[in-house]
Amino acid sequence: MQKVKNALSELNDEEYKLIKALFFEQKSLREFAEIIGKHYTTVYYIKNKAIEKLKKFSKMCWHSKNI
């Protein structure tokens, strides 16, 4: 669980709130976009950026573990 917390700490506030809404609160991108008052495509971009950050963090952790 600590690794998840560390990975989420790499996100900015907006990215964190989005990931939390999508994966822990089961909200859709459209629902989240409505809640924060942004266009769907903007939220889609934020989601992709956040997921890329999490993937990068995950790869760094896996790589450092296997050295």
Secondary structure, DSSP 8 states (H G I E B T S, - for coil): -HHHHHHHTTS-HHHHHHHIIIIIS---HHHHHHHHT--HHHHHHHHHHHHHHHHHHHHHHHHHHT-
